[in-house]
Amino acid sequence: MSNLQNLPLLEDLKAVSLDNLTKLPEKIGICLMANKSGYVYYVSKSTNLKQYLLNYDLSNLYQNNIYKIHYLLCNQTELEDIEAEYLIFYTPFRNQDKNQIDTEKIPNSISLSFHQKIDRYLEICNLIDKLEKEKEILKKDITNHADDYKQKNGTNLTYKSITILTNQRKIWEYSSVVKELETKIKNLKKVEQKNGLAKVVKLSLYSTIRGK
């Protein structure tokens, strides 16, 4: 593969289930371990995909609801570059162990200049946004897996020292009468704010950052 910017995505790769790893080729390649939702849990490389995965500890994959191994064959010279491309694109959870945030190395923002503080603030915002998106993906998969476990076993799923409880949240649809009242209250608040009938009890300073 000559153009690393045009690598096939997960859905375009060949794949085998965890129960059919013997069907993997004994060739050089990259493997992506993904769940049913298409979330890539781990990316790895090997000079022999079949032997590598037959010797892999699958228990951790089953625990994380991984059911397929997607793979891409390549040559030895491309191996590390292609793995790096997939790691950047999918940011797999399991690979993050190598890049965990070291809280002891977080800079002291108090000593930064004003412009450095803006740069650091934007860096933190981007990091939080990225982590929140990954958190929601993981939360959904964990909830579904825990609920399936509860339905099959009649008890909550326990992992290490934590118990994952699943419950159903009621989503209500109200009558037109309630909706009309909500709209009236909302409009009445605006009228009181405009006419000075509503009282400002506290001012809170905030900033809005626009642009890239």
Backbone bond lengths (Angstrom), bond angles and torsions (degrees), N, CA, C in turn:
res aa  C-N    CA-C-N  psi(-1)  N-CA   C-N-CA  omega(-1)  CA-C   N-CA-C  phi
1 M - - - 1.464 - - 1.518 108.25 -
2 S 1.304 116.98 119.35 1.456 120.58 -172.56 1.522 113.37 -92.77
3 N 1.322 117.51 -29.94 1.457 120.95 -176.53 1.519 110.57 -106.59
4 L 1.324 116.64 101.35 1.467 120.44 -176.30 1.518 112.17 -72.91
5 Q 1.331 118.18 -13.80 1.453 120.41 178.70 1.527 111.71 -78.16
6 N 1.311 117.18 -11.77 1.471 121.18 -177.71 1.519 112.18 -118.79
7 L 1.301 116.63 41.92 1.454 121.01 178.30 1.529 110.16 -67.71
8 P 1.335 117.81 144.46 1.467 119.37 177.34 1.522 110.77 -66.60
9 L 1.324 116.19 143.08 1.459 121.01 177.50 1.520 109.94 -80.22
10 L 1.313 115.39 174.18 1.454 121.82 -173.48 1.530 112.66 -51.72
11 E 1.339 115.72 -47.71 1.464 120.07 -175.55 1.522 113.10 -67.69
12 D 1.339 117.46 -14.43 1.463 121.02 -179.38 1.526 112.98 -98.58
13 L 1.324 116.57 -3.41 1.466 120.80 -179.12 1.527 111.36 -87.45
14 K 1.322 115.99 154.64 1.454 120.66 171.89 1.523 108.40 -69.46
15 A 1.323 116.70 151.64 1.464 119.02 -176.34 1.523 111.40 -149.06
16 V 1.327 114.81 153.33 1.466 121.68 173.53 1.519 107.51 -134.45
17 S 1.317 116.89 152.17 1.459 120.61 177.55 1.523 109.72 -79.37
18 L 1.305 116.99 164.57 1.460 120.61 179.99 1.528 111.45 -63.64
19 D 1.324 117.00 -22.60 1.455 120.95 -179.88 1.527 112.72 -83.99
20 N 1.332 116.89 -5.77 1.467 120.39 -177.25 1.524 112.42 -128.63
21 L 1.319 116.32 40.22 1.459 120.17 -177.23 1.524 112.70 -67.11
22 T 1.318 117.61 -19.50 1.471 120.49 178.40 1.526 111.38 -66.65
23 K 1.341 116.48 -15.99 1.464 120.56 178.89 1.527 112.52 -81.95
24 L 1.312 116.46 -5.63 1.458 119.81 177.79 1.527 110.41 -69.48
25 P 1.311 117.90 145.66 1.475 120.22 178.25 1.523 111.20 -76.68
26 E 1.299 116.32 150.01 1.464 121.22 176.08 1.522 108.21 -88.75
27 K 1.326 115.06 64.51 1.453 121.53 -175.83 1.520 111.16 -135.52
28 I 1.325 115.87 170.42 1.462 122.33 179.11 1.530 109.16 -74.48
29 G 1.321 115.64 137.20 1.450 117.20 178.74 1.515 114.32 -179.24
30 I 1.321 114.25 -179.84 1.464 123.85 178.07 1.515 108.10 -110.49
31 C 1.315 117.70 139.28 1.463 120.80 176.30 1.525 109.61 -121.58
32 L 1.322 115.28 140.38 1.460 122.58 178.27 1.527 107.85 -121.02
33 M 1.316 117.07 122.79 1.459 122.14 -178.95 1.520 108.53 -97.82
34 A 1.328 117.03 118.88 1.469 120.39 -172.69 1.521 111.60 -132.99
35 N 1.338 115.61 155.79 1.466 119.97 177.29 1.526 110.00 -94.33
36 K 1.318 116.35 -175.09 1.461 120.81 -176.31 1.516 112.88 -66.01
37 S 1.317 116.64 -24.05 1.464 120.38 -179.82 1.524 112.35 -82.57
38 G 1.331 116.19 -3.28 1.450 119.95 -179.10 1.514 113.79 85.13
39 Y 1.342 116.66 12.93 1.462 119.72 177.27 1.528 109.07 -83.00
40 V 1.331 116.94 125.03 1.461 122.10 -179.18 1.524 109.30 -82.93
41 Y 1.314 115.12 116.49 1.462 121.82 -176.35 1.524 111.82 -87.29
42 Y 1.331 116.57 -34.39 1.463 120.15 -175.27 1.525 110.46 -155.22
43 V 1.310 116.46 140.88 1.468 122.94 175.30 1.523 107.93 -122.69
44 S 1.322 115.99 134.14 1.456 119.09 -179.96 1.527 109.79 -146.69
45 K 1.309 115.62 168.22 1.461 121.46 178.84 1.523 109.51 -127.79
46 S 1.332 116.02 157.49 1.459 119.84 178.86 1.527 110.09 -160.75
47 T 1.295 115.36 152.01 1.465 120.05 175.28 1.528 110.33 -85.86
48 N 1.337 115.82 -8.67 1.464 121.03 176.12 1.531 107.63 -148.25
49 L 1.327 116.34 92.05 1.462 121.25 -174.46 1.527 112.29 -57.51
50 K 1.306 116.75 -44.18 1.461 120.64 -176.15 1.522 111.51 -61.50
51 Q 1.327 116.62 -52.25 1.457 119.83 -178.43 1.526 111.69 -65.93
52 Y 1.323 116.35 -37.15 1.467 120.67 -179.69 1.520 111.19 -60.84
53 L 1.323 116.75 -46.36 1.456 120.30 -175.40 1.527 112.61 -80.97
54 L 1.321 117.97 -27.33 1.464 119.84 174.83 1.524 110.66 -67.70
55 N 1.315 116.84 -26.40 1.468 121.28 178.67 1.527 112.38 -94.99
56 Y 1.330 116.84 0.62 1.461 121.39 -176.41 1.533 110.09 -80.86
57 D 1.317 116.38 145.13 1.470 121.27 177.40 1.529 108.86 -75.72
58 L 1.321 116.63 103.74 1.463 121.24 -175.09 1.526 113.72 -80.28
59 S 1.333 117.23 -14.47 1.466 119.87 -176.17 1.525 111.81 -58.58
60 N 1.333 116.36 -39.34 1.460 120.28 -179.93 1.526 111.32 -67.95
61 L 1.341 116.33 -32.20 1.462 120.48 178.24 1.521 110.58 -68.79
62 Y 1.331 116.86 -44.70 1.466 120.29 178.32 1.529 110.90 -61.47
63 Q 1.322 116.37 -39.03 1.464 120.15 -179.74 1.525 111.79 -63.98
64 N 1.331 116.10 -28.62 1.465 120.61 -178.80 1.525 112.16 -100.09
65 N 1.317 115.67 17.94 1.466 121.76 173.61 1.531 112.93 64.18
66 I 1.334 116.38 28.56 1.466 121.50 176.12 1.518 107.94 -83.46
67 Y 1.309 117.39 130.82 1.457 119.19 -176.87 1.524 114.12 -128.07
68 K 1.323 117.36 -9.36 1.456 119.87 -179.17 1.528 111.89 -137.97
69 I 1.325 114.33 150.39 1.449 122.01 172.45 1.522 107.27 -113.29
70 H 1.306 116.77 115.33 1.459 122.04 176.38 1.526 107.29 -96.36
71 Y 1.321 116.81 143.17 1.459 117.41 -175.94 1.525 112.55 -144.44
72 L 1.329 113.92 157.40 1.460 122.38 178.83 1.525 107.68 -135.53
73 L 1.321 117.03 124.17 1.458 121.52 177.82 1.526 109.63 -83.15
74 C 1.313 116.13 144.94 1.459 120.96 179.10 1.521 108.68 -156.14
75 N 1.319 117.63 -175.61 1.461 119.22 176.64 1.528 109.74 -101.96
76 Q 1.307 115.93 170.86 1.461 121.96 -173.07 1.531 112.36 -60.58
77 T 1.311 117.03 -37.83 1.466 120.09 -175.99 1.533 112.28 -70.17
78 E 1.334 117.29 -23.81 1.468 120.70 -178.73 1.516 113.23 -92.64
79 L 1.314 116.94 -12.31 1.462 122.52 -167.74 1.529 113.22 -53.45
80 E 1.304 117.44 -55.79 1.465 120.83 -175.84 1.527 112.30 -68.25
81 D 1.332 116.66 -37.57 1.465 120.02 -179.48 1.524 111.45 -66.21
82 I 1.331 116.26 -42.01 1.464 119.61 179.98 1.524 110.44 -67.88
83 E 1.330 116.77 -40.96 1.469 119.99 177.03 1.532 109.86 -59.05
84 A 1.323 116.53 -43.37 1.461 120.81 -179.51 1.523 111.26 -62.62
85 E 1.336 117.28 -39.17 1.463 121.27 178.88 1.529 111.15 -62.57
86 Y 1.325 116.18 -44.41 1.465 120.15 180.00 1.525 111.32 -68.14
87 L 1.312 116.93 -35.98 1.470 120.12 178.24 1.521 111.05 -64.41
88 I 1.324 116.65 -40.30 1.462 120.82 178.84 1.521 110.70 -66.73
89 F 1.337 116.37 -41.18 1.463 120.34 -175.09 1.525 112.06 -73.18
90 Y 1.344 117.21 -45.36 1.468 120.36 -173.07 1.531 113.72 -97.16
91 T 1.322 118.78 -18.14 1.474 123.11 -176.47 1.534 111.72 39.64
92 P 1.314 118.06 62.42 1.475 121.59 -176.16 1.523 112.12 -62.19
93 F 1.327 114.68 143.90 1.466 120.62 -178.43 1.520 111.99 -60.06
94 R 1.329 117.18 -46.69 1.463 120.92 -175.46 1.527 111.69 -64.21
95 N 1.309 117.87 -32.32 1.457 121.01 179.58 1.517 112.76 -76.04
96 Q 1.348 116.95 -14.02 1.457 120.24 -177.17 1.518 112.14 -69.00
97 D 1.339 117.82 -14.90 1.459 120.64 178.16 1.529 111.29 -55.68
98 K 1.335 115.30 -30.66 1.462 119.70 -178.18 1.531 111.35 -76.61
99 N 1.331 116.46 -19.08 1.461 120.41 -173.36 1.521 112.59 -127.25
100 Q 1.305 117.01 32.21 1.461 119.93 -179.56 1.529 110.27 -64.61
101 I 1.307 114.95 149.87 1.464 120.17 179.17 1.524 109.53 -71.11
102 D 1.301 116.52 125.85 1.460 122.10 176.57 1.521 107.54 -93.93
103 T 1.340 116.08 103.70 1.464 119.95 -175.67 1.522 112.28 -62.53
104 E 1.330 117.34 -25.01 1.456 120.07 179.73 1.528 111.96 -71.40
105 K 1.357 115.37 -18.74 1.462 119.36 -178.42 1.530 112.31 -102.36
106 I 1.327 117.38 4.51 1.461 119.53 177.05 1.523 108.55 -68.28
107 P 1.333 117.88 128.48 1.467 119.90 -176.42 1.522 112.99 -65.06
108 N 1.329 115.54 152.15 1.455 121.66 176.73 1.524 108.21 -79.23
109 S 1.336 116.41 103.78 1.461 120.96 -174.02 1.522 112.83 -66.18
110 I 1.319 118.26 -21.98 1.461 121.45 -177.86 1.530 110.75 -62.45
111 S 1.321 117.29 -35.12 1.466 121.32 -175.95 1.523 113.15 -86.58
112 L 1.330 118.17 -0.78 1.460 121.34 -178.13 1.520 111.36 -78.52
113 S 1.330 116.07 155.19 1.458 120.72 173.95 1.523 108.41 -73.99
114 F 1.335 117.11 169.69 1.468 120.87 -177.74 1.523 111.44 -59.53
115 H 1.333 116.95 -45.90 1.459 120.10 -179.13 1.530 111.55 -67.99
116 Q 1.313 116.93 -34.58 1.462 120.98 176.62 1.533 110.36 -66.43
117 K 1.341 115.20 -34.99 1.462 119.06 177.65 1.524 111.02 -66.08
118 I 1.343 117.05 -38.28 1.466 120.13 177.24 1.529 110.04 -64.11
119 D 1.339 116.28 -45.68 1.472 120.63 178.88 1.521 110.78 -59.96
120 R 1.334 115.38 -43.28 1.471 119.88 -178.69 1.529 110.20 -67.45
121 Y 1.326 117.04 -39.52 1.461 121.81 178.99 1.522 110.59 -61.20
122 L 1.336 116.87 -46.23 1.463 121.07 179.07 1.527 111.14 -64.38
123 E 1.319 116.03 -37.93 1.463 120.77 177.91 1.522 110.84 -61.73
124 I 1.345 115.62 -44.21 1.464 120.82 179.52 1.528 110.41 -65.79
125 C 1.341 117.19 -42.39 1.475 120.98 179.13 1.515 111.36 -59.17
126 N 1.337 116.33 -44.29 1.463 120.42 179.08 1.521 111.43 -64.41
127 L 1.333 115.66 -39.31 1.455 120.16 179.96 1.526 110.94 -66.89
128 I 1.331 116.49 -44.02 1.465 120.84 178.79 1.516 110.87 -62.25
129 D 1.334 116.93 -43.18 1.466 121.49 179.15 1.524 110.75 -60.12
130 K 1.321 116.00 -43.68 1.461 121.02 179.67 1.525 111.17 -64.55
131 L 1.332 115.96 -43.99 1.463 120.57 -179.29 1.526 111.64 -68.41
132 E 1.329 117.30 -36.66 1.464 121.05 178.87 1.524 110.93 -64.51
133 K 1.337 116.55 -40.63 1.464 120.06 178.35 1.525 110.60 -64.33
134 E 1.324 116.32 -44.15 1.464 119.89 178.64 1.525 110.68 -66.13
135 K 1.339 116.13 -38.09 1.459 121.14 178.99 1.522 111.19 -59.84
136 E 1.343 117.47 -43.27 1.462 121.31 -179.34 1.520 111.53 -66.15
137 I 1.336 116.68 -37.56 1.469 120.17 177.00 1.515 110.23 -64.06
138 L 1.325 115.77 -46.85 1.471 120.32 -179.96 1.521 111.16 -64.59
139 K 1.333 116.20 -41.75 1.469 120.81 -178.55 1.523 111.06 -60.70
140 K 1.333 116.03 -42.93 1.463 120.68 179.62 1.519 111.35 -63.39
141 D 1.332 116.00 -46.49 1.465 119.87 -179.44 1.529 111.87 -66.04
142 I 1.328 116.28 -40.83 1.466 120.72 179.60 1.524 110.43 -64.74
143 T 1.340 116.36 -43.09 1.468 120.88 179.77 1.526 111.18 -62.24
144 N 1.324 116.65 -45.39 1.465 120.66 179.92 1.524 111.38 -63.36
145 H 1.330 115.44 -43.13 1.462 119.75 179.98 1.532 111.27 -65.44
146 A 1.340 115.90 -43.33 1.464 120.59 179.95 1.525 111.24 -65.33
147 D 1.331 117.00 -37.34 1.463 120.94 179.14 1.520 110.89 -68.35
148 D 1.337 117.15 -40.81 1.471 120.91 176.60 1.528 110.22 -61.40
149 Y 1.322 115.24 -41.48 1.462 120.40 178.97 1.530 110.77 -62.59
150 K 1.337 115.71 -43.48 1.464 121.05 -179.38 1.529 111.17 -64.09
151 Q 1.349 115.99 -40.43 1.463 120.20 -179.94 1.522 111.52 -66.06
152 K 1.323 116.86 -36.88 1.472 121.22 -177.62 1.521 112.70 -80.15
153 N 1.341 116.25 -36.62 1.463 119.92 -172.65 1.530 114.54 -107.89
154 G 1.330 117.02 -9.71 1.458 119.84 178.79 1.508 114.37 71.50
155 T 1.320 117.16 16.69 1.463 120.82 179.27 1.518 109.32 -147.72
156 N 1.323 116.86 159.40 1.452 120.53 -179.51 1.524 111.38 -72.69
157 L 1.312 114.93 150.37 1.463 121.26 -179.66 1.523 110.29 -75.98
158 T 1.325 115.90 130.57 1.456 121.68 176.83 1.520 108.70 -116.01
159 Y 1.317 115.52 128.71 1.462 121.48 179.78 1.523 108.15 -129.98
160 K 1.333 115.51 119.97 1.467 121.70 -175.45 1.529 108.61 54.98
161 S 1.332 119.20 -116.22 1.465 120.79 -176.44 1.526 112.57 -105.22
162 I 1.351 117.96 10.47 1.460 119.49 -177.75 1.524 110.83 -118.65
163 T 1.323 115.09 151.35 1.459 122.31 175.32 1.521 108.21 -116.07
164 I 1.318 116.15 129.55 1.464 121.11 -178.34 1.520 108.86 -98.42
165 L 1.323 115.86 110.96 1.463 121.90 -179.11 1.519 109.83 -93.53
166 T 1.300 117.34 135.13 1.469 121.22 176.40 1.521 109.59 -121.10
167 N 1.316 115.40 133.86 1.458 121.51 178.77 1.530 109.03 -139.08
168 Q 1.306 115.57 161.07 1.459 120.14 178.94 1.527 110.05 -97.15
169 R 1.319 115.79 129.89 1.455 121.15 177.94 1.531 108.98 -97.44
170 K 1.320 116.35 131.37 1.463 120.64 -179.81 1.526 110.11 -79.37
171 I 1.311 115.68 132.03 1.458 121.89 175.67 1.528 107.20 -111.05
172 W 1.324 116.52 116.52 1.457 121.31 -172.32 1.521 111.76 -94.64
173 E 1.291 115.12 144.22 1.465 122.42 170.84 1.520 106.77 -116.83
174 Y 1.334 116.49 114.70 1.459 120.79 -173.53 1.528 111.70 -90.77
175 S 1.296 114.72 161.89 1.461 121.02 -179.57 1.526 110.28 -71.54
176 S 1.329 115.73 167.42 1.460 121.10 179.30 1.527 111.19 -63.89
177 V 1.324 117.01 -28.22 1.468 120.99 179.19 1.522 110.27 -63.39
178 V 1.338 116.31 -46.44 1.468 120.82 179.81 1.522 110.53 -65.55
179 K 1.327 116.54 -42.03 1.466 120.67 -179.57 1.528 111.12 -62.26
180 E 1.333 116.57 -39.68 1.464 121.06 178.46 1.525 110.92 -65.42
181 L 1.345 116.03 -40.56 1.462 120.08 178.45 1.527 110.91 -64.28
182 E 1.337 116.58 -40.69 1.461 120.37 178.56 1.517 110.94 -61.74
183 T 1.338 115.80 -41.94 1.465 120.54 178.70 1.523 111.06 -64.76
184 K 1.346 116.95 -42.27 1.465 121.17 179.31 1.521 111.27 -62.75
185 I 1.340 116.45 -42.45 1.469 120.55 179.51 1.525 110.28 -63.98
186 K 1.333 116.18 -42.07 1.461 120.89 179.35 1.528 110.69 -61.28
187 N 1.330 116.07 -44.91 1.468 120.35 179.62 1.521 111.89 -68.61
188 L 1.339 116.17 -36.41 1.462 120.65 179.26 1.527 110.78 -64.58
189 K 1.315 117.31 -37.73 1.463 121.68 176.92 1.528 110.27 -60.76
190 K 1.333 116.17 -43.73 1.462 120.07 179.85 1.533 111.15 -63.94
191 V 1.345 116.50 -39.20 1.462 121.20 179.43 1.527 110.19 -63.86
192 E 1.342 117.14 -44.89 1.461 120.74 -179.66 1.524 111.60 -66.17
193 Q 1.338 116.53 -36.11 1.467 119.83 177.07 1.535 109.98 -64.70
194 K 1.338 116.34 -42.58 1.461 121.61 -177.45 1.516 111.84 -68.43
195 N 1.335 116.81 -38.03 1.472 121.25 -175.76 1.524 113.25 -91.01
196 G 1.310 116.31 2.36 1.456 119.83 177.41 1.515 114.48 79.47
197 L 1.323 118.03 12.19 1.465 121.02 178.88 1.530 111.57 -79.41
198 A 1.329 115.70 -28.98 1.464 119.45 176.97 1.530 108.46 -83.36
199 K 1.318 116.99 143.77 1.457 121.83 -175.69 1.535 110.29 -104.72
200 V 1.339 115.47 131.59 1.459 120.90 173.96 1.526 107.94 -81.26
201 V 1.307 117.66 115.90 1.467 121.57 -177.14 1.526 112.18 -98.60
202 K 1.368 116.11 -16.95 1.456 118.13 -178.66 1.522 109.47 -162.68
203 L 1.333 115.83 142.68 1.456 121.76 174.38 1.521 109.28 -107.53
204 S 1.320 116.06 134.53 1.453 120.64 -179.60 1.522 108.86 -123.19
205 L 1.320 117.29 121.16 1.452 122.22 -178.62 1.529 110.18 -80.94
206 Y 1.306 116.81 134.03 1.467 120.57 177.52 1.518 109.14 -145.45
207 S 1.315 115.82 162.78 1.472 120.78 179.09 1.520 109.71 -123.75
208 T 1.294 116.05 152.86 1.465 122.28 175.96 1.516 108.07 -124.95
209 I 1.319 116.80 125.40 1.462 121.52 -178.82 1.520 108.33 -107.75
210 R 1.310 117.25 122.31 1.446 122.37 -179.56 1.520 110.78 -114.12
211 G 1.314 114.49 156.76 1.452 119.25 -178.78 1.508 111.34 97.23
212 K 1.323 117.03 -176.34 1.456 121.81 -177.04 1.509 110.84 -81.60
